[in-house]
Amino acid sequence: MLAAKEDLMRDIETARKRLDGSIERREDYDSIYQNSVELDRLIELYIASGF
């Protein structure tokens, strides 16, 4: 269980960095949106998992 939590936290941090980078690089809207949706999905999974 602890490993799953750490993996999910790592995935959230990676997705956050990917979103931040796409915003800083002024990528097209679709790329930024997809990165945002992925981060939201991971955060939702974290909350639903009860961590």
Secondary structure, 3 states (H helix, E strand, C coil): CHHHHHHHHHHHHHHHHHHHHHHHCCCCHHHHHHHHHHHHHHHHHHHHCCC
